[in-house]
Amino acid sequence: MFGRLREDARTMCERDPAATGCLEVVLCYPGLHAVWAHGLIHWLWNRGFRLLARLLSHIVRLLTGVEIHPGATIGRRVTIDHGMGIVIGETAEIGDDVHMYHGVTLGGGTNEPVKRHPTVESGAQLGANATLLGDITVGEDAAVGAGSVVTRDVEPGATVAGVPAERVE
């Protein structure tokens, strides 16, 4: 567990040129705190402590400005830079080494009890205020531009931007 915490802190230090050191990152980065808390909250959720998990996720949202549903699946070395306003829905799946900026929404596309939130594969980058809706997949190493609205799959390695998002390269 402590190895994973160190790995996350080291990754955030490497990705954020404004970080003056890893101690600053550990103490002052709410996106990192939200991801760490989600690990415990997700564990509780999967073991049937659903009310407790929801309550703790609500407290974390109040403290960090990052809302991650306890049912969401988050990989390793996921970084949230300037986390305020992040919303990650229940059936969202986030791979390893994903980097996202403030205001990103991984939102649902239906009210039915099915997979209804995006899958973001490893290495993807999500720009500030990007909105991804529905059961879509953002492929490995893809990039979503700031302010984009994504409602269709994004191919691996592609860059999309705009409303609605379209490939730009």
BELPEWO-V52440 format. One record per residue. D_FIRST is the distance of its C-alpha to the first C-alpha in Angstrom with 1 decimal. Layout:
D_FIRST + D_FIRST
This chain:
0.0 + 3.8 + 5.4 + 5.3 + 6.5 + 8.8 + 9.9 + 10.8 + 12.7 + 14.4 + 15.5 + 17.0 + 18.7 + 20.2 + 21.4 + 22.9 + 25.9 + 26.5 + 23.3 + 24.6 + 21.3 + 17.6 + 18.0 + 20.2 + 17.8 + 15.0 + 17.7 + 20.1 + 18.9 + 19.0 + 18.1 + 14.7 + 14.4 + 15.6 + 13.2 + 10.2 + 12.3 + 13.2 + 9.9 + 10.7 + 14.3 + 14.4 + 12.8 + 15.6 + 18.1 + 17.7 + 18.2 + 21.4 + 20.6 + 22.2 + 24.1 + 21.3 + 19.1 + 22.2 + 22.8 + 19.4 + 19.6 + 23.1 + 22.0 + 19.4 + 22.4 + 24.7 + 22.4 + 21.5 + 24.2 + 21.8 + 22.4 + 20.0 + 21.1 + 18.6 + 19.8 + 19.2 + 16.9 + 15.0 + 13.8 + 11.8 + 13.1 + 15.3 + 17.1 + 19.5 + 22.1 + 24.3 + 22.7 + 25.6 + 27.1 + 24.5 + 24.9 + 22.9 + 24.6 + 23.5 + 24.1 + 22.9 + 20.7 + 19.2 + 18.4 + 16.3 + 17.6 + 19.6 + 21.0 + 23.0 + 25.1 + 26.4 + 28.3 + 27.0 + 27.7 + 26.5 + 29.2 + 30.8 + 34.0 + 35.3 + 35.1 + 35.0 + 32.0 + 31.1 + 28.7 + 30.0 + 27.6 + 26.9 + 24.8 + 23.7 + 23.0 + 20.9 + 22.2 + 24.3 + 25.3 + 26.6 + 29.0 + 29.6 + 31.1 + 30.9 + 31.4 + 30.4 + 32.0 + 32.1 + 30.7 + 30.9 + 28.8 + 28.2 + 28.1 + 25.9 + 26.5 + 28.9 + 29.6 + 30.9 + 33.1 + 33.0 + 34.8 + 35.1 + 35.4 + 34.2 + 35.5 + 35.7 + 33.4 + 32.7 + 33.1 + 30.5 + 31.2 + 33.6 + 34.0 + 35.3 + 36.7 + 39.2 + 40.2 + 40.0 + 37.7 + 39.5 + 38.7 + 39.8 + 39.7
